[in-house]
Amino acid sequence: MTAKGEAWVVIPARRASTRLPEKLLLDESGRPLLAHTVACCLKSEQADRVVVATDDEDLAAIAEQEGAQAILTDSELASGSDRVWAAVEPRPEVARIANVQGDEPEIDPAAVDRLLQLLQEGAAVGTLAAPLPQAQISDPAAVKVVSDLQGRALYFSRAPIPYPRVNGGVSARLHVGLYAYRREALQSFAETPPSPLESTEGLEQLRFLEHGVPIQVLDWPQAFPGIDTRADYDAFLDRVRRQP
């Protein structure tokens, strides 16, 4: 079964941020952080449109200056996924949606394309996993994922899973927070209250699993360095300055 209709990349973008205030507006690279993310997404070959779903006029202006569409959404929405659904809900022509966080200025457009293609091949929800550095195994900020033999997610956790009781077994994998959804899967998510495991772990993707919606997990060579702290942003600036 293939998904008919448009494919959109939607970037949920809130102005407020806790650990790095107003990070999407930081422009020490010469461009706002959000502009870098938009520029990467515009390189997607699968997407019919790139949209920034935001609660802020300044962020909307940045999106439009970069060549994306801006859609203003309620500042009180609970999550990025809810903001994505708010952007596409009144547009029934949108059948496949990729959710790219606004603080991912080095997102690989090939990864976005692969997940959108995965939906075209029949998946309801898709995401990525990458090798997990040893130093992050016990880090609750590094979300881990385990999958079945067909690549479907069994569980996501902030805890170190799987537990390495036997040497040479399955290695832990890092969940990369890039998602793609079929419209009906995202609608079901948005219309369902937070689930028990989701609330316990603080991981919204568990809502899909608890309601029996399979998530296909693709291996990717490495994670994309998102920006959560000032140190993350400084490292990003260093990489930008070293580019030829």
Secondary structure as GFF3:
##gff-version 3
##sequence-region A 1 244
A	DSSP	beta_strand	6	13	.	.	.	ID=ss1
A	DSSP	three_ten_helix	23	25	.	.	.	ID=ss2
A	DSSP	alpha_helix	33	41	.	.	.	ID=ss3
A	DSSP	beta_strand	49	54	.	.	.	ID=ss4
A	DSSP	alpha_helix	57	66	.	.	.	ID=ss5
A	DSSP	beta_strand	69	72	.	.	.	ID=ss6
A	DSSP	alpha_helix	80	88	.	.	.	ID=ss7
A	DSSP	beta_strand	94	99	.	.	.	ID=ss8
A	DSSP	alpha_helix	109	120	.	.	.	ID=ss9
A	DSSP	beta_strand	125	131	.	.	.	ID=ss10
A	DSSP	three_ten_helix	134	136	.	.	.	ID=ss11
A	DSSP	beta_strand	144	147	.	.	.	ID=ss12
A	DSSP	beta_strand	153	157	.	.	.	ID=ss13
A	DSSP	beta_strand	173	182	.	.	.	ID=ss14
A	DSSP	alpha_helix	183	190	.	.	.	ID=ss15
A	DSSP	alpha_helix	196	201	.	.	.	ID=ss16
A	DSSP	alpha_helix	206	210	.	.	.	ID=ss17
A	DSSP	beta_strand	215	219	.	.	.	ID=ss18
A	DSSP	alpha_helix	230	241	.	.	.	ID=ss19
###
